[in-house]
Amino acid sequence: MLLIFLQVDFDNWKKLFDLDVVLPEGTFVWGFHGPVNPLKSKHSPMLLRLISKSCFYLHPQCGSSKDAADFALCCTVSCFNDSQDNVNRFTKNLAD
């Protein structure tokens, strides 16, 4: 099964779960946020479906600055990317 690993900065994408779309099967969403948790009162069908399938993780608060979630997301992707072999990388270096 194809696994789609979607990392989202909820400070910038607060309305992701308000969209009328269905994420493909096998999508795992890892959400990052700053001082305000935008999902505190969200009960969208997409979010509830992801949670019921254990396909959602809300990262602990990343900090209090404007770009804290951006920084945490980039650091997390970099750490995952470094731990993968060249076939299964999260990102691809265009110079390769």
C-alpha positions in Angstrom: 0.0 0.0 0.0 1.2 3.5 -0.8 1.9 5.6 2.3 1.5 9.3 1.9 3.1 11.2 4.8 1.6 14.7 4.9 3.2 17.2 7.4 1.0 20.3 7.8 1.7 23.6 9.5 -1.7 24.3 11.0 -0.8 27.9 11.6 -0.9 28.4 7.8 -3.5 25.7 7.0 -6.1 26.1 9.7 -8.9 25.2 7.3 -7.4 21.9 5.9 -10.1 19.9 7.6 -12.8 22.2 6.4 -12.1 21.3 2.8 -14.6 19.0 1.1 -12.0 16.4 -0.1 -11.1 12.9 0.8 -7.5 12.1 1.4 -6.2 9.0 -0.4 -6.1 5.7 1.6 -2.8 5.4 3.4 -2.4 9.1 4.2 -0.9 9.9 7.5 -1.1 13.5 8.7 1.4 15.0 11.1 0.3 18.4 12.3 2.4 21.2 13.7 1.2 24.3 15.4 2.4 27.4 17.3 0.8 28.8 20.5 -2.8 28.4 19.3 -4.1 24.9 18.7 -6.4 25.3 15.7 -7.9 21.8 16.1 -9.1 22.3 19.7 -12.8 22.3 18.6 -12.6 20.6 15.2 -14.9 17.7 14.5 -14.7 17.4 10.8 -15.4 14.0 9.2 -11.9 14.0 7.6 -10.1 14.6 11.0 -12.3 12.0 12.8 -11.6 9.4 10.1 -7.9 10.0 10.3 -8.0 9.7 14.1 -10.1 6.5 14.0 -7.5 4.9 11.7 -4.6 6.1 13.9 -3.4 8.2 10.9 -3.1 11.5 12.7 -0.6 13.0 15.1 -0.7 16.5 16.5 2.9 17.5 17.4 3.2 19.2 20.8 3.2 23.0 20.6 6.3 24.1 18.7 6.9 27.4 20.5 5.5 30.9 20.8 7.1 32.7 17.8 5.4 33.3 14.5 7.5 30.7 12.6 7.9 28.1 15.3 5.8 25.5 13.5 7.6 26.1 10.2 10.9 25.5 11.9 9.8 22.3 13.7 8.3 20.9 10.5 11.5 21.5 8.6 13.7 20.0 11.3 11.4 16.9 11.5 11.5 16.3 7.8 15.2 16.7 7.7 15.7 14.2 10.5 13.4 11.7 8.8 15.1 12.3 5.5 18.5 11.6 6.9 17.3 8.3 8.4 16.0 7.0 5.0 17.9 5.2 2.3 18.2 6.9 -1.1 15.2 4.9 -2.5 12.7 5.9 0.2 13.6 9.5 0.9 11.0 12.1 1.9 12.6 14.7 -0.3 14.7 14.4 -3.4 17.8 16.5 -4.0 17.6 17.8 -7.6 21.4 17.7 -7.8 21.4 13.8 -7.5 
